[in-house]
């Protein structure tokens, strides 16, 4: 039996939760820890996954529990699934979710391809 995403999280609560997560990531204590982890990870995606993702996951879990989700991996996965479904219906949620993704997923600087002349 499928549960409607809005029965678990209304459009307004979805917007509020995304705003709260984005704000939480910007709190001075969190921002300092995240910047340090990002600097230590550099451009190494494996290091990023080991150092940064656990911090961002914990921050998100702390927020989603305020919206009725469990403060664990499963709660965050369920929240993310519902946000993705609501983003298909609501442009503002889609944009906020994209803003959040841009904070969570690094932009990688790819090296120039090596040519025979190099």
Secondary structure, DSSP 8 states (H G I E B T S, - for coil): ----HHHHS-HHHHHHHHHHHHHHHHSHHHHHHHHHHHHHHTT-HHHHHHHTHHHHHHHHHHHHGGGT--SSHHHHHHHHHHHHHHHHH-HHHHHHHHHHHHHHS----------TT-
